[in-house]
């Protein structure tokens, strides 16, 4: 049972009763009804129980009546109903005054109705109310199910869940940022006691009851859902509906159908970047918008990062959002205040240039890739533009990263993260006819190619690793898993066979061109 004293007094035949004292306590909750027919009944009273009596045990002793009233109030009883006409014709004024002082509901019950009549009336009303609540919950569950089964969602997720459940709510990210709030409370009020534990918890927000539920997928918590201004005495089935709403939100977040935790300013700027790159907005207008949104990017040197996976459709979008989450969560990248945009070409990220060298930045992106575990066991690929110093350089940077992505066949020699500078020479040399490339390679390697195929393969690999490591013998030996003396011997032998001096820049340039041409010929 879950009725206030005021509601109970509106239900027939209890509606024929009269509240004679304690009107300020009429909002006490009636959880059950009990009938007193034993001297020690007050010892068995539970919180929320309303006690009905004929006053038989207290009719001759006003002190006992007063003690009973005090005990009921102390134990949190909902009220005391006294049936007049058998032992008392009227409730003593002293008892009425004491109940009024305690704000304890004292009810004068009509003689013509039995206690069972009063109790049955309340039970029928409670049954009707519970049935209505269950029907309402079933309808809300159907609405949640219909929303979950839709392939496309025209309405925002948080707003839809709040409307279906029927309570205001707030969503807080795992970093303590309020990303949605229609409760009317401030962020400071909502995140009181942060950080929180990953368990369902009742709480007080602004003096009213609330329920906080972690948004979990397995052991990973992406944020918290807070229902505000809820009934403090929820039925278990009502609370289960709140949990279902949290599970729906958690599923959409972890499925990557949309980035629900993106900063509002970043979300707006992302849309403007799409417009700019699509030709609908000038770079100068984009720079003004960045200043208005207090985003320092474009006002200082910047660079673009384009990341993509081999997935398709919703699976690709989910993987790109996981990449975005990993980039945002990396401890050395988080403070750069980058903006991430989902494009047809992949995940485009606008980062400030300067805090890290190109090599360090590549290493950080690779570190993010290593932490991701895609089901098919592959790593994403990424391209980094050259540094730009003016907003007008945005479109040029975008063209650079797209060109890099277009040359993915050559990435084996550069890893999964490629800087435009690494492929700039390849893009230029791509204009040379294949016949000229092949002639140049054969002429430069003639002294080695006449040897045994296995020997040629081993020595060419040694030479390529040596050049990739800028002529450092120790690094070459480490990469080839050979002794330093072995690496030194091979380099000296190559110098003899190819008639080159590794100390001369021109000779190193010739060999670098040889391996660049060989890769381009292999691709063709």
The 8 nearest C-alpha neighbors of each residue, nearest first, counted from 0:
[[1, 30, 125, 31, 2, 29, 122, 126],
 [0, 2, 30, 29, 28, 3, 125, 232],
 [3, 1, 29, 28, 6, 7, 0, 4],
 [2, 4, 28, 6, 26, 5, 27, 29],
 [5, 3, 25, 7, 6, 27, 26, 8],
 [4, 6, 25, 8, 3, 7, 26, 9],
 [7, 5, 3, 9, 8, 4, 2, 10],
 [8, 6, 4, 9, 5, 10, 3, 2],
 [9, 7, 14, 5, 13, 6, 10, 4],
 [8, 10, 14, 6, 7, 11, 5, 13],
 [11, 9, 14, 7, 8, 13, 12, 121],
 [12, 10, 14, 13, 120, 9, 15, 117],
 [11, 13, 14, 15, 117, 10, 120, 116],
 [14, 12, 11, 15, 16, 8, 10, 117],
 [13, 15, 9, 8, 11, 10, 12, 16],
 [16, 14, 13, 12, 109, 17, 11, 108],
 [17, 15, 108, 13, 14, 107, 109, 106],
 [18, 16, 107, 106, 19, 15, 108, 14],
 [19, 17, 106, 20, 105, 107, 16, 104],
 [18, 20, 106, 105, 17, 107, 95, 21],
 [21, 19, 99, 105, 22, 104, 95, 98],
 [22, 20, 102, 104, 103, 99, 23, 24],
 [23, 21, 24, 25, 20, 104, 102, 18],
 [22, 24, 21, 102, 25, 26, 103, 104],
 [25, 23, 102, 22, 26, 21, 103, 27],
 [24, 26, 4, 5, 22, 27, 23, 104],
 [27, 25, 3, 24, 4, 28, 5, 23],
 [26, 28, 3, 25, 77, 24, 4, 29],
 [27, 29, 3, 2, 47, 77, 30, 26],
 [28, 30, 47, 2, 77, 3, 31, 48],
 [29, 31, 0, 47, 1, 48, 28, 2],
 [30, 32, 48, 29, 0, 49, 47, 33],
 [33, 31, 49, 48, 50, 118, 34, 30],
 [32, 34, 50, 49, 51, 48, 35, 31],
 [35, 33, 51, 50, 52, 36, 32, 114],
 [36, 34, 52, 37, 40, 51, 33, 50],
 [35, 37, 34, 38, 40, 52, 56, 55],
 [36, 38, 40, 39, 35, 56, 41, 34],
 [39, 37, 40, 56, 36, 41, 35, 57],
 [40, 38, 41, 37, 42, 43, 35, 36],
 [41, 39, 42, 43, 37, 38, 35, 44],
 [40, 42, 44, 43, 39, 70, 71, 67],
 [43, 41, 40, 39, 44, 70, 45, 74],
 [44, 42, 41, 40, 45, 39, 74, 33],
 [43, 45, 41, 42, 40, 48, 46, 74],
 [46, 44, 48, 47, 43, 74, 76, 75],
 [45, 47, 75, 76, 48, 74, 44, 77],
 [46, 48, 77, 76, 30, 29, 28, 75],
 [49, 47, 31, 76, 77, 32, 46, 30],
 [48, 50, 32, 77, 78, 79, 76, 33],
 [49, 51, 33, 79, 34, 32, 80, 48],
 [52, 50, 80, 34, 79, 81, 33, 35],
 [53, 51, 81, 54, 35, 34, 82, 80],
 [52, 54, 82, 55, 81, 83, 86, 85],
 [55, 53, 57, 52, 58, 56, 81, 86],
 [54, 56, 58, 53, 57, 86, 52, 36],
 [55, 57, 54, 58, 38, 59, 37, 36],
 [58, 56, 64, 54, 60, 59, 55, 63],
 [57, 59, 55, 54, 60, 56, 86, 87],
 [58, 60, 57, 61, 56, 55, 63, 64],
 [61, 59, 57, 62, 63, 58, 64, 56],
 [60, 62, 64, 63, 65, 59, 57, 58],
 [61, 63, 65, 64, 60, 66, 57, 67],
 [64, 62, 66, 61, 65, 60, 57, 67],
 [63, 65, 61, 67, 57, 62, 66, 68],
 [64, 66, 62, 68, 67, 63, 61, 69],
 [67, 65, 63, 69, 68, 64, 62, 70],
 [68, 66, 64, 70, 65, 69, 63, 71],
 [67, 69, 65, 71, 66, 70, 72, 64],
 [68, 70, 66, 72, 67, 71, 73, 65],
 [71, 69, 73, 67, 72, 68, 74, 66],
 [72, 70, 76, 74, 68, 73, 69, 67],
 [71, 73, 69, 75, 70, 74, 76, 68],
 [72, 74, 70, 71, 75, 69, 76, 68],
 [73, 75, 71, 72, 76, 46, 70, 45],
 [76, 74, 46, 72, 73, 47, 71, 77],
 [75, 77, 47, 48, 46, 71, 78, 74],
 [76, 78, 47, 49, 48, 29, 27, 28],
 [79, 77, 104, 49, 76, 105, 103, 50],
 [78, 80, 50, 105, 49, 51, 106, 104],
 [79, 81, 106, 51, 107, 105, 108, 50],
 [82, 80, 52, 107, 108, 53, 51, 106],
 [83, 81, 108, 53, 110, 109, 107, 52],
 [82, 84, 87, 88, 85, 110, 81, 108],
 [83, 85, 88, 87, 110, 86, 82, 89],
 [84, 86, 83, 87, 53, 88, 82, 110],
 [87, 85, 84, 55, 58, 54, 88, 83],
 [88, 86, 83, 89, 84, 85, 90, 58],
 [87, 89, 84, 83, 86, 90, 85, 82],
 [90, 88, 87, 91, 83, 84, 107, 92],
 [89, 91, 92, 87, 95, 94, 88, 107],
 [92, 90, 93, 94, 89, 95, 61, 87],
 [91, 93, 95, 94, 96, 90, 89, 97],
 [92, 94, 96, 91, 95, 97, 61, 90],
 [95, 93, 97, 91, 96, 92, 98, 65],
 [96, 94, 92, 98, 93, 97, 20, 99],
 [97, 95, 99, 93, 94, 98, 92, 100],
 [96, 98, 100, 94, 99, 95, 93, 101],
 [99, 97, 103, 101, 95, 100, 96, 21],
 [100, 98, 21, 20, 102, 96, 97, 101],
 [99, 101, 97, 98, 102, 96, 21, 103],
 [100, 102, 98, 103, 99, 97, 21, 72],
 [103, 101, 21, 99, 24, 23, 100, 98],
 [102, 104, 21, 98, 101, 24, 78, 105],
 [105, 103, 21, 78, 20, 24, 22, 106],
 [106, 104, 20, 79, 19, 18, 78, 80],
 [107, 105, 80, 18, 17, 19, 79, 108],
 [106, 108, 17, 81, 16, 80, 82, 18],
 [107, 109, 82, 16, 81, 80, 106, 83],
 [110, 108, 16, 111, 82, 112, 15, 83],
 [109, 111, 112, 83, 84, 82, 108, 113],
 [112, 110, 109, 113, 108, 84, 82, 83],
 [113, 111, 110, 116, 109, 114, 117, 12],
 [114, 112, 116, 115, 117, 111, 110, 109],
 [113, 115, 117, 116, 118, 112, 51, 34],
 [114, 116, 118, 113, 117, 119, 112, 120],
 [117, 115, 113, 119, 114, 118, 112, 120],
 [116, 118, 114, 120, 115, 119, 13, 12],
 [119, 117, 115, 121, 120, 116, 122, 114],
 [120, 118, 122, 116, 121, 117, 115, 123],
 [119, 121, 123, 117, 118, 122, 11, 116],
 [122, 120, 124, 118, 119, 123, 125, 117],
 [123, 121, 119, 125, 124, 120, 126, 118],
 [124, 122, 126, 120, 125, 121, 119, 127],
 [123, 125, 127, 121, 122, 126, 128, 120],
 [126, 124, 128, 122, 127, 123, 0, 129],
 [127, 125, 123, 129, 128, 124, 122, 130],
 [126, 128, 124, 130, 125, 129, 131, 123],
 [127, 129, 125, 131, 130, 126, 124, 132],
 [130, 128, 132, 126, 131, 127, 125, 133],
 [131, 129, 133, 127, 132, 128, 126, 134],
 [130, 132, 128, 134, 129, 133, 135, 127],
 [133, 131, 129, 135, 130, 134, 136, 128],
 [134, 132, 136, 130, 135, 131, 137, 129],
 [133, 135, 137, 131, 136, 132, 130, 138],
 [136, 134, 132, 138, 133, 137, 131, 139],
 [135, 137, 139, 133, 138, 134, 140, 132],
 [138, 136, 140, 134, 139, 135, 133, 141],
 [137, 139, 141, 135, 136, 140, 134, 142],
 [140, 138, 136, 142, 141, 137, 163, 143],
 [141, 139, 137, 143, 142, 138, 144, 136],
 [140, 142, 144, 138, 139, 143, 145, 137],
 [141, 143, 139, 145, 144, 140, 146, 138],
 [144, 142, 140, 146, 141, 145, 147, 139],
 [145, 143, 141, 147, 146, 142, 140, 148],
 [146, 144, 142, 148, 147, 143, 141, 149],
 [145, 147, 143, 144, 149, 148, 142, 152],
 [146, 148, 144, 145, 149, 143, 247, 150],
 [149, 147, 145, 146, 144, 150, 143, 151],
 [148, 150, 146, 151, 147, 145, 152, 144],
 [151, 149, 148, 152, 147, 146, 153, 145],
 [152, 150, 149, 153, 148, 146, 154, 147],
 [153, 151, 154, 149, 150, 155, 146, 156],
 [152, 154, 151, 155, 156, 149, 150, 159],
 [153, 155, 152, 156, 159, 158, 157, 151],
 [156, 154, 158, 157, 159, 153, 152, 160],
 [155, 157, 159, 158, 160, 154, 248, 152],
 [158, 156, 160, 159, 155, 161, 179, 248],
 [157, 159, 161, 156, 155, 160, 162, 154],
 [158, 160, 162, 156, 157, 161, 155, 163],
 [161, 159, 163, 157, 162, 158, 164, 156],
 [162, 160, 158, 164, 159, 163, 166, 167],
 [161, 163, 159, 165, 160, 164, 158, 166],
 [164, 162, 160, 165, 161, 139, 159, 142],
 [165, 163, 161, 162, 166, 160, 139, 241],
 [164, 166, 162, 163, 161, 167, 160, 139],
 [165, 167, 161, 164, 168, 226, 227, 229],
 [168, 166, 182, 227, 181, 161, 226, 165],
 [167, 169, 226, 225, 182, 227, 181, 180],
 [168, 170, 180, 225, 179, 224, 181, 182],
 [169, 171, 224, 179, 223, 178, 177, 225],
 [170, 172, 177, 223, 176, 222, 175, 178],
 [173, 171, 222, 176, 174, 175, 221, 260],
 [172, 174, 222, 221, 175, 171, 220, 223],
 [175, 173, 172, 176, 222, 171, 221, 194],
 [174, 176, 172, 173, 171, 177, 190, 193],
 [177, 175, 172, 171, 174, 178, 173, 186],
 [176, 178, 171, 179, 170, 186, 172, 175],
 [179, 177, 170, 171, 260, 176, 172, 180],
 [180, 178, 170, 169, 177, 181, 171, 157],
 [179, 181, 169, 182, 168, 170, 178, 177],
 [180, 182, 167, 183, 168, 169, 179, 184],
 [183, 181, 167, 184, 168, 180, 227, 169],
 [182, 184, 181, 185, 180, 167, 168, 227],
 [185, 183, 182, 188, 186, 189, 205, 180],
 [186, 184, 188, 187, 189, 183, 182, 180],
 [185, 187, 189, 188, 190, 177, 184, 176],
 [186, 188, 185, 189, 190, 191, 184, 177],
 [189, 187, 185, 186, 191, 190, 184, 204],
 [188, 190, 186, 187, 191, 185, 184, 204],
 [191, 189, 187, 193, 188, 186, 192, 175],
 [192, 190, 188, 193, 189, 187, 194, 186],
 [191, 193, 194, 190, 195, 189, 188, 187],
 [194, 192, 195, 190, 191, 175, 196, 189],
 [193, 195, 192, 196, 175, 190, 191, 174],
 [196, 194, 193, 197, 192, 198, 190, 223],
 [195, 197, 198, 194, 213, 199, 200, 193],
 [196, 198, 213, 195, 199, 220, 212, 215],
 [197, 199, 196, 213, 200, 212, 211, 195],
 [200, 198, 212, 211, 213, 201, 197, 210],
 [199, 201, 211, 210, 198, 202, 212, 209],
 [202, 200, 210, 209, 211, 199, 203, 208],
 [203, 201, 209, 208, 210, 200, 204, 211],
 [202, 204, 208, 207, 209, 206, 205, 201],
 [205, 203, 207, 206, 208, 209, 202, 188],
 [204, 206, 207, 203, 188, 184, 208, 189],
 [205, 207, 204, 203, 208, 228, 209, 202],
 [208, 206, 204, 203, 205, 228, 209, 229],
 [209, 207, 203, 228, 229, 231, 202, 204],
 [208, 210, 227, 202, 226, 229, 203, 228],
 [209, 211, 201, 226, 225, 200, 202, 212],
 [210, 212, 225, 200, 199, 224, 201, 226],
 [211, 213, 199, 224, 223, 198, 225, 214],
 [214, 212, 223, 197, 215, 222, 198, 224],
 [215, 213, 249, 223, 222, 220, 221, 245],
 [216, 214, 220, 219, 213, 217, 249, 218],
 [217, 215, 219, 218, 220, 249, 253, 214],
 [216, 218, 219, 215, 220, 214, 253, 249],
 [217, 219, 216, 215, 220, 197, 221, 214],
 [220, 218, 216, 217, 215, 221, 214, 222],
 [221, 219, 215, 214, 222, 218, 213, 216],
 [222, 220, 173, 214, 172, 219, 215, 223],
 [223, 221, 172, 173, 214, 171, 220, 213],
 [224, 222, 213, 171, 214, 212, 170, 172],
 [223, 225, 170, 212, 211, 169, 213, 245],
 [226, 224, 211, 169, 168, 210, 227, 170],
 [227, 225, 168, 210, 209, 167, 211, 166],
 [226, 228, 209, 229, 167, 168, 225, 182],
 [229, 227, 208, 207, 209, 230, 226, 166],
 [228, 230, 227, 208, 209, 231, 226, 166],
 [229, 231, 232, 233, 208, 228, 209, 207],
 [230, 232, 208, 233, 229, 209, 207, 228],
 [233, 231, 230, 234, 1, 229, 28, 235],
 [234, 232, 230, 231, 237, 235, 238, 229],
 [233, 235, 237, 236, 238, 232, 239, 1],
 [236, 234, 238, 237, 239, 233, 240, 232],
 [235, 237, 239, 234, 238, 240, 133, 136],
 [238, 236, 234, 240, 239, 235, 233, 241],
 [237, 239, 235, 241, 240, 236, 233, 242],
 [238, 240, 242, 236, 237, 241, 243, 235],
 [241, 239, 243, 237, 238, 242, 244, 236],
 [242, 240, 238, 244, 239, 243, 245, 237],
 [241, 243, 239, 245, 240, 244, 246, 238],
 [244, 242, 246, 240, 245, 241, 247, 239],
 [243, 245, 241, 247, 242, 246, 160, 240],
 [246, 244, 242, 248, 243, 247, 249, 214],
 [247, 245, 249, 243, 248, 244, 250, 242],
 [246, 248, 244, 250, 245, 249, 243, 251],
 [249, 247, 245, 251, 246, 250, 252, 244],
 [248, 250, 246, 214, 252, 247, 251, 245],
 [251, 249, 247, 253, 248, 252, 254, 246],
 [252, 250, 254, 248, 249, 253, 256, 255],
 [251, 253, 249, 250, 255, 254, 248, 259],
 [252, 254, 255, 250, 251, 249, 216, 256],
 [255, 253, 251, 252, 256, 250, 317, 257],
 [254, 256, 317, 253, 257, 252, 320, 251],
 [257, 255, 254, 251, 317, 252, 313, 316],
 [258, 256, 255, 259, 252, 251, 320, 317],
 [259, 257, 260, 261, 255, 320, 252, 256],
 [258, 260, 261, 257, 252, 178, 156, 262],
 [261, 259, 258, 178, 172, 262, 171, 176],
 [262, 260, 259, 258, 266, 263, 265, 178],
 [261, 263, 265, 264, 266, 260, 178, 176],
 [262, 264, 266, 265, 261, 267, 178, 268],
 [265, 263, 267, 266, 262, 292, 268, 294],
 [264, 266, 268, 262, 267, 263, 269, 338],
 [267, 265, 263, 269, 264, 268, 262, 261],
 [266, 268, 264, 270, 269, 265, 263, 271],
 [267, 269, 271, 265, 270, 266, 264, 272],
 [270, 268, 266, 272, 340, 271, 267, 265],
 [269, 271, 273, 268, 267, 272, 274, 266],
 [272, 270, 268, 274, 273, 269, 275, 267],
 [273, 271, 275, 269, 274, 270, 276, 268],
 [274, 272, 270, 276, 271, 275, 277, 269],
 [275, 273, 279, 277, 271, 272, 280, 276],
 [274, 276, 280, 272, 278, 277, 279, 273],
 [277, 275, 273, 278, 274, 272, 394, 279],
 [276, 278, 274, 275, 279, 273, 280, 272],
 [279, 277, 275, 276, 280, 274, 281, 273],
 [278, 280, 274, 275, 277, 281, 276, 273],
 [281, 279, 275, 274, 278, 284, 282, 285],
 [282, 280, 284, 283, 275, 285, 279, 278],
 [281, 283, 285, 391, 284, 390, 286, 275],
 [282, 284, 286, 285, 281, 287, 390, 391],
 [285, 283, 287, 281, 286, 282, 288, 280],
 [284, 286, 282, 288, 283, 287, 289, 281],
 [285, 287, 283, 289, 284, 288, 297, 282],
 [288, 286, 284, 290, 289, 285, 291, 283],
 [287, 289, 291, 285, 290, 286, 292, 284],
 [290, 288, 294, 286, 292, 287, 291, 293],
 [289, 291, 293, 287, 288, 292, 294, 286],
 [290, 292, 288, 293, 289, 287, 294, 286],
 [291, 293, 289, 290, 294, 264, 288, 268],
 [294, 292, 290, 291, 289, 295, 264, 288],
 [293, 295, 289, 292, 296, 290, 291, 336],
 [294, 296, 298, 293, 297, 290, 289, 299],
 [295, 297, 298, 294, 351, 299, 301, 289],
 [298, 296, 390, 299, 286, 301, 295, 389],
 [299, 297, 296, 295, 300, 286, 389, 390],
 [298, 300, 297, 296, 388, 301, 295, 351],
 [301, 299, 388, 352, 387, 351, 386, 297],
 [302, 300, 351, 352, 387, 386, 350, 299],
 [301, 303, 386, 350, 384, 352, 349, 351],
 [304, 302, 349, 384, 348, 383, 350, 396],
 [303, 305, 383, 348, 382, 347, 306, 349],
 [306, 304, 347, 382, 381, 346, 400, 348],
 [307, 305, 381, 346, 345, 380, 304, 347],
 [306, 308, 345, 380, 379, 346, 381, 305],
 [309, 307, 379, 310, 380, 315, 306, 318],
 [308, 310, 311, 307, 315, 379, 377, 380],
 [311, 309, 315, 308, 314, 312, 318, 316],
 [310, 312, 315, 314, 313, 309, 316, 308],
 [311, 313, 314, 315, 316, 310, 317, 318],
 [312, 314, 316, 315, 317, 311, 256, 255],
 [315, 313, 317, 312, 316, 311, 310, 318],
 [316, 314, 310, 311, 318, 317, 313, 312],
 [315, 317, 313, 319, 318, 314, 320, 312],
 [316, 318, 255, 314, 320, 315, 319, 313],
 [317, 319, 321, 315, 320, 316, 322, 314],
 [320, 318, 322, 316, 321, 317, 315, 346],
 [321, 319, 323, 317, 322, 318, 255, 324],
 [320, 322, 324, 318, 323, 319, 325, 317],
 [323, 321, 319, 325, 320, 324, 326, 318],
 [322, 324, 320, 326, 321, 325, 327, 319],
 [323, 325, 321, 327, 322, 326, 328, 320],
 [326, 324, 322, 328, 323, 327, 367, 329],
 [327, 325, 323, 329, 328, 324, 322, 367],
 [328, 326, 333, 324, 325, 329, 323, 332],
 [327, 329, 325, 326, 333, 324, 330, 332],
 [328, 330, 332, 326, 333, 331, 327, 325],
 [329, 331, 333, 332, 328, 334, 327, 326],
 [332, 330, 329, 333, 334, 363, 335, 328],
 [331, 333, 329, 335, 334, 330, 326, 327],
 [334, 332, 327, 330, 335, 329, 328, 331],
 [333, 335, 336, 332, 331, 330, 337, 327],
 [334, 336, 337, 332, 333, 351, 350, 331],
 [337, 335, 334, 333, 338, 350, 332, 294],
 [338, 336, 350, 335, 349, 339, 348, 351],
 [337, 339, 349, 348, 265, 336, 340, 269],
 [340, 338, 348, 347, 349, 337, 269, 346],
 [341, 339, 347, 269, 346, 342, 348, 338],
 [340, 342, 346, 345, 347, 339, 343, 319],
 [343, 341, 345, 344, 346, 340, 347, 273],
 [342, 344, 345, 341, 346, 347, 307, 316],
 [343, 345, 342, 346, 307, 401, 305, 347],
 [346, 344, 307, 342, 343, 306, 341, 347],
 [347, 345, 341, 306, 305, 340, 342, 319],
 [346, 348, 305, 340, 339, 304, 345, 341],
 [349, 347, 339, 304, 338, 303, 340, 350],
 [348, 350, 303, 338, 337, 302, 339, 304],
 [351, 349, 337, 302, 301, 303, 348, 352],
 [350, 352, 301, 296, 300, 302, 353, 335],
 [353, 351, 301, 300, 302, 354, 350, 386],
 [352, 354, 355, 351, 356, 300, 301, 386],
 [353, 355, 352, 356, 351, 335, 360, 359],
 [356, 354, 353, 359, 360, 357, 352, 358],
 [355, 357, 359, 358, 360, 353, 354, 352],
 [358, 356, 360, 359, 361, 355, 418, 362],
 [357, 359, 361, 356, 360, 362, 355, 418],
 [360, 358, 362, 356, 361, 357, 355, 363],
 [359, 361, 357, 363, 362, 358, 355, 356],
 [362, 360, 358, 364, 359, 363, 416, 357],
 [361, 363, 359, 365, 360, 364, 366, 358],
 [364, 362, 366, 360, 365, 361, 359, 367],
 [365, 363, 367, 361, 366, 362, 360, 368],
 [364, 366, 368, 362, 367, 363, 361, 369],
 [365, 367, 363, 369, 364, 368, 362, 370],
 [368, 366, 364, 365, 370, 369, 325, 326],
 [369, 367, 365, 371, 366, 370, 378, 364],
 [368, 370, 366, 367, 371, 365, 378, 372],
 [371, 369, 367, 368, 372, 366, 325, 365],
 [372, 370, 368, 369, 373, 367, 322, 325],
 [373, 371, 374, 370, 376, 369, 377, 378],
 [372, 374, 376, 375, 371, 377, 378, 318],
 [373, 375, 376, 372, 377, 371, 378, 318],
 [374, 376, 373, 377, 372, 378, 310, 309],
 [375, 377, 374, 373, 372, 378, 371, 379],
 [378, 376, 375, 373, 379, 374, 372, 309],
 [377, 379, 368, 380, 376, 415, 373, 369],
 [380, 378, 308, 307, 368, 377, 381, 415],
 [381, 379, 415, 307, 306, 416, 308, 378],
 [380, 382, 306, 416, 305, 417, 415, 307],
 [381, 383, 417, 400, 305, 304, 418, 416],
 [384, 382, 418, 304, 303, 400, 419, 417],
 [385, 383, 419, 396, 303, 400, 399, 302],
 [384, 386, 419, 302, 387, 396, 383, 420],
 [385, 387, 302, 301, 300, 352, 384, 388],
 [388, 386, 301, 300, 392, 389, 302, 385],
 [387, 389, 300, 299, 301, 386, 390, 392],
 [388, 390, 391, 392, 387, 297, 300, 298],
 [391, 389, 297, 392, 282, 393, 286, 283],
 [392, 390, 389, 282, 393, 394, 283, 395],
 [391, 393, 395, 390, 387, 389, 394, 396],
 [394, 392, 396, 395, 391, 390, 397, 387],
 [393, 395, 397, 396, 392, 398, 276, 391],
 [396, 394, 398, 392, 397, 393, 399, 391],
 [395, 397, 399, 393, 384, 394, 398, 392],
 [398, 396, 394, 399, 395, 400, 393, 401],
 [397, 399, 395, 401, 396, 400, 402, 394],
 [400, 398, 396, 402, 397, 401, 384, 395],
 [401, 399, 403, 382, 402, 397, 384, 398],
 [400, 402, 404, 398, 403, 399, 405, 397],
 [403, 401, 405, 399, 400, 404, 398, 406],
 [402, 404, 400, 405, 406, 401, 382, 419],
 [403, 405, 401, 406, 407, 402, 400, 382],
 [404, 406, 402, 403, 407, 401, 408, 400],
 [407, 405, 403, 404, 408, 409, 402, 410],
 [406, 408, 410, 409, 404, 405, 403, 411],
 [409, 407, 406, 410, 522, 411, 405, 404],
 [410, 408, 407, 411, 406, 412, 518, 522],
 [411, 409, 413, 407, 412, 408, 414, 415],
 [410, 412, 414, 413, 409, 408, 415, 407],
 [411, 413, 410, 414, 409, 467, 518, 415],
 [412, 414, 410, 411, 417, 415, 416, 409],
 [415, 413, 411, 416, 410, 412, 417, 380],
 [414, 416, 380, 381, 417, 410, 413, 379],
 [417, 415, 381, 414, 382, 380, 361, 365],
 [418, 416, 382, 383, 381, 413, 419, 415],
 [417, 419, 383, 420, 421, 382, 384, 416],
 [418, 420, 384, 421, 422, 423, 383, 385],
 [421, 419, 423, 418, 422, 385, 424, 384],
 [420, 422, 419, 418, 423, 417, 424, 413],
 [423, 421, 425, 419, 424, 420, 426, 403],
 [422, 424, 420, 426, 425, 421, 419, 427],
 [425, 423, 427, 426, 422, 428, 421, 420],
 [426, 424, 422, 428, 427, 423, 429, 515],
 [425, 427, 423, 429, 424, 428, 422, 430],
 [426, 428, 424, 425, 429, 430, 423, 431],
 [429, 427, 425, 430, 426, 431, 424, 516],
 [428, 430, 426, 427, 431, 425, 519, 432],
 [429, 431, 428, 427, 432, 426, 433, 425],
 [430, 432, 429, 428, 433, 435, 436, 427],
 [433, 431, 434, 435, 430, 436, 429, 437],
 [432, 434, 436, 435, 437, 431, 520, 516],
 [435, 433, 437, 436, 432, 438, 431, 439],
 [434, 436, 438, 433, 437, 432, 439, 431],
 [437, 435, 433, 439, 434, 438, 516, 440],
 [436, 438, 440, 434, 439, 435, 433, 441],
 [439, 437, 435, 441, 436, 440, 442, 434],
 [438, 440, 436, 442, 437, 441, 435, 443],
 [441, 439, 437, 513, 443, 442, 438, 444],
 [442, 440, 444, 438, 443, 445, 439, 437],
 [441, 443, 439, 445, 440, 444, 438, 437],
 [442, 444, 440, 441, 445, 439, 497, 513],
 [445, 443, 441, 447, 446, 442, 448, 440],
 [446, 444, 442, 448, 447, 441, 443, 449],
 [445, 447, 496, 497, 444, 448, 449, 443],
 [448, 446, 445, 444, 449, 450, 496, 455],
 [447, 449, 445, 450, 446, 444, 455, 452],
 [448, 450, 447, 446, 445, 451, 455, 452],
 [451, 449, 448, 447, 455, 452, 454, 446],
 [450, 452, 454, 453, 455, 449, 448, 456],
 [453, 451, 455, 454, 456, 450, 448, 449],
 [454, 452, 456, 455, 451, 457, 450, 458],
 [453, 455, 457, 451, 456, 452, 458, 450],
 [454, 456, 452, 458, 453, 457, 459, 451],
 [457, 455, 453, 459, 454, 458, 452, 460],
 [458, 456, 454, 460, 455, 459, 453, 461],
 [457, 459, 461, 455, 460, 456, 454, 462],
 [458, 460, 462, 456, 461, 457, 455, 463],
 [459, 461, 463, 457, 458, 462, 456, 464],
 [462, 460, 458, 464, 459, 463, 465, 457],
 [461, 463, 465, 459, 460, 464, 458, 466],
 [464, 462, 460, 466, 465, 461, 459, 467],
 [463, 465, 467, 461, 466, 462, 475, 468],
 [464, 466, 462, 470, 468, 475, 463, 467],
 [465, 467, 469, 463, 468, 464, 470, 462],
 [468, 466, 464, 469, 465, 463, 470, 475],
 [467, 469, 465, 466, 470, 471, 464, 475],
 [470, 468, 466, 467, 471, 465, 464, 472],
 [469, 471, 465, 466, 468, 472, 467, 475],
 [472, 470, 474, 473, 469, 468, 475, 465],
 [473, 471, 475, 474, 476, 470, 486, 487],
 [472, 474, 476, 475, 471, 483, 477, 486],
 [475, 473, 477, 476, 472, 471, 478, 468],
 [474, 476, 472, 478, 465, 473, 477, 464],
 [477, 475, 481, 479, 473, 483, 474, 478],
 [476, 478, 474, 480, 475, 479, 473, 481],
 [479, 477, 475, 476, 480, 474, 464, 481],
 [478, 480, 476, 481, 477, 475, 461, 464],
 [481, 479, 477, 478, 476, 482, 475, 483],
 [482, 480, 476, 479, 485, 483, 477, 486],
 [483, 481, 485, 484, 476, 486, 480, 477],
 [482, 484, 486, 476, 485, 473, 487, 481],
 [485, 483, 487, 486, 482, 488, 481, 476],
 [486, 484, 488, 482, 483, 487, 489, 481],
 [485, 487, 483, 489, 484, 488, 476, 490],
 [486, 488, 484, 490, 485, 489, 483, 491],
 [489, 487, 485, 491, 486, 490, 484, 492],
 [488, 490, 492, 486, 491, 487, 493, 485],
 [491, 489, 493, 487, 492, 488, 494, 486],
 [492, 490, 494, 488, 493, 489, 487, 495],
 [491, 493, 489, 495, 494, 490, 488, 496],
 [494, 492, 490, 496, 495, 491, 497, 489],
 [495, 493, 499, 491, 492, 497, 498, 496],
 [494, 496, 492, 498, 493, 497, 491, 499],
 [497, 495, 493, 446, 498, 494, 447, 492],
 [498, 496, 446, 494, 499, 495, 493, 444],
 [497, 499, 495, 494, 496, 500, 493, 446],
 [500, 498, 494, 497, 506, 501, 495, 493],
 [499, 501, 502, 503, 494, 506, 498, 507],
 [502, 500, 503, 507, 499, 506, 494, 504],
 [501, 503, 500, 504, 507, 506, 499, 505],
 [504, 502, 501, 506, 505, 500, 507, 499],
 [503, 505, 507, 506, 508, 502, 501, 509],
 [506, 504, 508, 507, 503, 509, 510, 500],
 [505, 507, 509, 508, 504, 503, 499, 500],
 [506, 508, 504, 510, 509, 505, 511, 501],
 [509, 507, 511, 505, 506, 510, 504, 512],
 [508, 510, 506, 512, 507, 511, 505, 513],
 [511, 509, 513, 507, 512, 508, 506, 514],
 [510, 512, 508, 513, 509, 514, 507, 515],
 [511, 513, 515, 509, 510, 514, 516, 508],
 [512, 514, 510, 516, 440, 511, 515, 517],
 [513, 515, 517, 516, 511, 512, 518, 510],
 [514, 516, 512, 518, 517, 513, 511, 519],
 [517, 515, 519, 513, 514, 518, 436, 512],
 [516, 518, 514, 520, 519, 515, 521, 513],
 [519, 517, 521, 515, 520, 516, 514, 522],
 [518, 520, 516, 522, 517, 521, 515, 523],
 [519, 521, 517, 523, 522, 518, 516, 433],
 [520, 522, 518, 523, 519, 517, 516, 409],
 [523, 521, 519, 520, 518, 408, 409, 517],
 [522, 520, 521, 519, 433, 518, 517, 408]]
